[in-house]
């Protein structure tokens, strides 16, 4: 049996289509697996450190968003363990009903203080933050405007709202102005990434604020890849530009610099209070587990108390930005620890990622539709805990593989 339905002949005569038919026809991934160039769902046998193990082989990890290297930090792990001892492994309900613990409230207070906002609200995943916040705020008479390269969770949050959705060209404030100029007398929310997760470039936040304020729009920044990375003290894109008081809402995730899973939104108290009572992704989802909450709280403390981690992250970032440019790779507009290597066709990217793995380097691949056709890339990202030896090995592997496939 191959899983196909044996339909009643009378049903077949009506021309009914099996909804699973698309599943039976999907063979791209299996073809890549058979060709030995399937780059997804690789099984890692160790912590998300600068070095990881796959099939017993040690590899340098440049495919992780563990920017500050905190996922295996002793204080973070100990905080998670102690939380499990006290609160157990889960809350068995939503924040709205029985799932709010004192540590949830304390973390929200800490995150609000850290982000220099009046209030914060924690969600079980970062994806759910964007789903919940955008759909709660954007009603049927409103418009939500997003950058064309915004994260998929923003796209889906816009889809779930009852409002009209518009887009503007990537990081193009003149085009944002064009879109906003066409809108009159309606509520407007502009949503952008602080750091774009594939390109590694930073939003023109001063330009975005100037345009949104001119047209009476509110601005929400998804700072998943900015918190713990940008700003003098790691508070993200708004701090980087000195505009913390100007941005209306800042969204963050725990799965990058904050060493866990979950997310939060920070902003004015009245707005957070409203979201708390109308965000379906919060109200109808199980509460973040105690271990995750405690881990994030410990990670925030480390960011504030160990500024040298941020310094090391940028030392490593500058080394790799310069190293790839010197080798002749195309890295686009990246200005952050996310450094994409543009390789062109999808097939080249699949081949290159496996060749890098053979050289002991774990990187990620992005192909269409995640990127435009013909713009496939190898996405690399760096940690504060990478050593020069790690980074030199990565550059040497890229040099060898790049020459072998004709990229440099």
C-alpha positions in Angstrom: 0.0 0.0 0.0 1.3 3.5 -0.8 -1.2 5.3 1.3 -3.6 6.2 -1.5 -7.3 6.0 -1.0 -9.3 3.3 -2.5 -12.4 5.4 -3.4 -15.9 4.2 -3.8 -16.6 4.2 -7.5 -19.6 6.4 -7.1 -17.4 9.0 -5.4 -14.7 8.8 -8.1 -17.4 9.5 -10.7 -18.1 12.9 -9.2 -14.5 14.0 -10.0 -13.6 14.5 -6.3 -9.9 15.1 -5.8 -7.9 13.4 -3.0 -6.5 16.2 -0.8 -3.4 14.0 -0.3 -2.6 14.0 -4.0 -0.2 16.9 -3.6 1.7 14.8 -1.0 2.0 11.8 -3.3 3.3 14.1 -6.1 5.9 15.9 -4.0 9.2 14.3 -4.7 11.8 17.1 -4.7 13.1 16.4 -1.2 13.4 12.6 -1.9 15.3 13.3 -5.1 17.8 15.5 -3.1 18.1 12.7 -0.5 18.8 10.1 -3.2 21.4 12.4 -4.8 23.1 12.9 -1.4 22.6 16.7 -1.3 19.6 17.0 1.0 20.6 19.8 3.4 17.6 19.9 5.8 16.8 18.1 9.1 20.4 17.2 9.8 20.6 15.5 13.2 22.9 17.2 15.7 24.1 15.1 18.6 25.4 17.9 20.9 24.7 21.4 22.3 24.6 24.4 20.0 28.2 25.3 20.6 30.8 26.6 18.2 31.5 23.0 17.5 28.8 20.3 17.1 28.7 16.6 16.4 26.9 15.0 13.4 27.2 11.2 13.0 30.1 11.3 15.5 32.0 13.9 13.4 33.0 17.2 14.9 32.1 20.2 12.9 32.4 24.0 13.2 28.9 25.4 13.6 28.1 28.5 11.6 24.5 27.8 11.1 23.2 28.7 14.5 21.5 31.8 15.9 23.2 31.4 19.3 24.9 34.7 18.8 26.1 35.2 22.4 26.8 31.5 23.0 24.4 31.2 25.9 22.4 28.0 25.1 25.0 25.9 27.0 26.0 28.5 29.6 26.2 26.9 33.1 24.1 29.7 34.7 21.4 29.4 32.0 21.2 25.6 32.4 21.2 25.8 36.2 18.3 28.3 36.1 16.3 26.0 33.9 17.0 23.0 36.2 15.9 24.9 39.3 12.7 26.0 37.6 11.8 22.5 36.7 12.5 21.4 40.3 10.1 24.1 41.7 7.4 24.4 39.0 7.6 21.1 37.1 7.8 20.8 33.3 4.7 22.6 32.1 1.8 24.8 33.1 -1.0 22.7 31.7 -2.9 25.7 30.4 -2.8 29.1 28.8 -1.5 32.4 30.3 -5.1 33.6 30.2 -6.4 31.0 32.6 -4.3 28.8 34.8 -0.9 29.2 33.1 0.5 32.4 34.6 3.3 31.7 37.1 5.1 34.4 39.2 8.2 33.8 37.1 6.2 34.8 33.9 5.3 38.1 35.5 8.8 38.7 36.8 10.3 38.0 33.4 7.8 40.4 31.7 8.9 43.1 34.2 12.6 42.3 33.5 12.1 42.4 29.7 10.2 45.7 29.9 13.0 47.2 31.9 15.7 45.7 29.6 13.9 47.0 26.5 13.2 50.4 28.2 9.5 50.1 27.7 6.5 50.4 30.0 5.4 46.8 29.7 6.1 43.4 28.1 4.1 40.3 27.4 5.7 36.8 26.9 4.4 34.2 24.4 5.3 30.5 23.9 7.1 31.1 20.6 8.4 34.0 18.6 6.3 33.0 15.7 3.2 33.3 17.9 4.2 36.8 19.0 3.8 38.1 15.4 0.7 36.1 14.8 -1.0 37.3 18.0 0.1 41.0 18.0 -0.6 41.8 14.4 -3.9 40.1 14.2 -5.0 41.6 17.5 -4.1 45.2 16.5 -5.1 45.2 12.8 -8.9 45.2 12.4 -11.1 45.1 9.3 -10.9 48.9 8.8 -7.1 49.0 9.3 -4.1 48.5 7.0 -0.8 46.7 7.9 2.3 47.5 5.8 5.3 45.3 5.7 8.8 45.2 4.1 8.9 42.7 1.2 11.6 40.8 3.0 9.9 40.5 6.4 10.0 37.2 8.2 7.3 34.6 7.4 5.8 35.0 10.9 5.0 38.6 10.0 3.5 37.6 6.7 1.3 35.1 8.5 0.3 37.5 11.2 -0.8 39.9 8.5 -2.8 37.2 6.8 -4.6 36.4 10.0 -5.6 40.0 10.6 -8.8 41.3 9.1 -7.1 44.3 7.7 -5.8 45.1 4.3 -2.1 44.1 3.7 0.3 46.2 1.7 4.1 45.8 1.0 6.9 48.1 0.2 10.2 47.5 -1.5 12.9 46.1 0.8 14.4 48.8 3.1 13.1 51.5 0.6 11.7 54.4 2.6 10.7 56.3 -0.5 8.5 53.3 -1.4 7.1 53.2 2.1 6.2 56.8 1.8 4.4 56.1 -1.5 2.3 53.3 0.1 1.4 55.5 3.1 0.6 58.5 0.9 -2.1 56.4 -0.8 -3.8 55.7 2.6 -6.1 58.2 4.3 -8.3 58.1 7.4 -7.4 54.5 8.4 -5.4 52.9 11.2 -1.9 52.0 9.9 0.6 49.6 11.4 4.1 49.3 9.7 5.9 46.1 10.6 9.6 45.6 9.8 12.5 43.4 10.8 15.3 45.1 12.7 17.9 42.7 11.2 16.7 40.8 8.2 17.3 37.1 8.9 18.6 36.1 5.4 20.3 39.2 4.2 21.9 40.3 7.5 21.2 44.0 6.8 19.6 46.5 9.2 16.4 48.4 8.7 16.7 52.1 8.0 15.0 52.8 11.3 15.5 56.6 11.3 14.0 56.7 7.8 11.1 54.4 8.8 10.3 56.5 11.9 10.3 59.7 9.9 7.9 58.4 7.3 5.5 56.6 9.8 5.3 59.6 12.0 4.6 61.9 9.1 1.6 59.8 8.1 0.3 59.0 11.5 1.2 55.3 11.4 2.5 53.1 14.2 5.8 51.2 13.9 6.5 47.7 15.1 10.1 46.3 14.9 10.7 42.5 14.9 14.1 42.4 16.6 14.6 38.7 16.7 18.1 39.0 15.3 18.9 42.4 16.8 18.5 41.8 20.5 21.8 40.7 22.0 23.5 41.8 18.8 23.0 45.5 18.1 23.3 48.5 20.4 25.9 49.5 22.9 24.4 47.2 25.5 22.8 44.6 23.2 19.3 46.0 23.4 18.8 45.8 19.7 18.1 47.9 16.6 16.4 50.8 18.4 19.3 51.2 20.8 21.7 50.9 17.8 20.1 54.1 16.4 19.4 55.8 19.7 15.6 55.6 19.0 14.3 53.4 21.8 11.7 56.1 22.9 10.4 56.4 19.3 9.6 52.8 18.3 6.0 51.9 19.3 6.4 48.1 19.6 9.5 45.9 19.8 9.2 42.2 19.3 11.9 39.7 20.4 12.5 36.0 20.5 14.3 33.8 22.9 15.7 31.3 20.3 18.6 33.5 19.3 20.6 35.4 21.9 18.3 34.6 24.8 19.1 30.9 24.7 15.6 29.3 24.8 12.3 29.2 23.0 9.5 31.7 23.1 9.1 35.4 22.5 7.8 38.7 23.7 6.3 42.1 22.7 7.3 45.3 24.5 5.6 48.7 24.4 3.3 51.2 26.1 1.3 49.7 29.0 -2.1 50.3 27.5 -1.2 48.7 24.2 0.3 45.6 25.9 -2.8 45.4 28.1 -5.0 45.4 25.0 -2.9 42.7 23.3 -3.0 40.6 26.4 -6.8 40.4 26.1 -7.2 40.1 22.3 -4.2 38.1 21.0 -5.6 34.7 20.1 -2.1 33.2 19.8 -1.6 34.0 23.5 -5.1 33.2 24.9 -5.5 29.9 23.2 -1.9 28.5 23.5 -0.3 26.7 26.4 1.9 28.9 28.6 5.7 29.0 28.1 7.2 26.2 30.3 9.1 27.1 33.5 12.5 26.0 32.2 12.3 28.3 29.2 11.2 31.3 31.3 14.0 30.8 33.8 16.6 30.3 31.1 15.6 33.6 29.4 15.8 35.5 32.7 19.3 34.2 33.3 20.3 35.0 29.8 19.2 38.7 30.2 21.3 38.9 33.4 24.3 37.6 31.5 23.9 40.1 28.7 23.9 42.9 31.2 26.7 41.6 33.3 29.1 40.2 30.6 29.4 43.0 28.0 32.6 41.3 26.7 30.4 38.7 25.0 29.0 41.4 22.7 32.5 42.7 22.0 33.7 39.2 21.0 30.6 38.7 18.8 31.5 41.9 16.8 35.2 41.0 16.7 34.3 37.7 15.1 31.7 39.4 12.8 34.2 41.9 11.5 36.8 39.1 10.9 34.4 37.1 8.8 32.9 40.0 6.9 36.4 41.0 5.9 37.5 37.4 5.3 34.7 36.6 2.8 35.2 39.9 1.0 38.9 39.2 0.7 38.2 35.8 -0.8 36.0 37.3 -3.4 32.6 36.0 -2.3 29.4 38.0 -2.7 27.9 38.7 0.7 25.4 41.4 -0.2 24.6 44.3 2.2 25.2 42.3 5.5 26.3 44.4 8.5 25.7 41.9 11.2 26.7 38.4 12.4 24.4 37.0 9.7 26.6 36.7 6.6 25.0 35.2 3.5 27.2 33.9 0.6 25.3 34.3 -2.7 25.9 31.3 -5.0 23.2 31.6 -7.7 21.2 28.4 -8.6 19.6 26.1 -6.1 21.5 23.1 -7.3 24.8 24.8 -6.6 23.8 25.7 -3.1 22.7 22.1 -2.3 26.0 20.8 -3.6 28.1 23.5 -1.8 26.4 22.9 1.6 27.3 19.2 1.5 30.9 19.9 0.3 31.3 22.3 3.3 30.0 19.6 5.6 32.6 17.2 4.2 35.2 19.9 5.1 33.8 20.0 8.7 31.7 23.1 8.5 27.9 23.2 9.3 26.2 26.1 7.4 22.6 26.6 6.2 21.2 26.9 2.7 18.4 29.2 1.5 16.8 28.5 -1.9 13.7 29.7 -3.7 11.0 30.5 -2.6 12.8 31.7 0.5 15.0 33.8 -1.8 14.3 34.9 -5.4 15.1 32.4 -8.1 18.8 32.4 -9.1 19.7 34.0 -5.8 20.3 30.9 -3.7 22.7 31.5 -0.8 24.7 29.8 2.0 23.6 31.5 5.2 26.3 31.7 7.9 26.1 33.2 11.3 28.6 33.7 14.1 28.8 33.5 17.9 30.8 35.3 20.6 32.3 31.9 21.5 33.9 31.1 18.2 37.7 31.2 18.4 40.0 32.4 15.7 40.9 28.8 15.0 37.2 28.0 14.3 36.8 31.0 12.0 40.1 30.3 10.1 38.9 26.7 9.5 35.6 28.1 8.1 37.3 30.5 5.8 39.7 27.8 4.5 36.7 25.5 3.9 34.8 28.2 1.9 38.0 29.0 -0.1 38.5 25.3 -1.0 34.9 24.7 -1.9 34.3 28.0 -3.6 37.2 27.4 -5.9 36.1 23.8 -6.6 32.6 24.9 -7.8 33.9 28.1 -9.6 32.5 30.8 -7.3 35.9 32.4 -6.6 
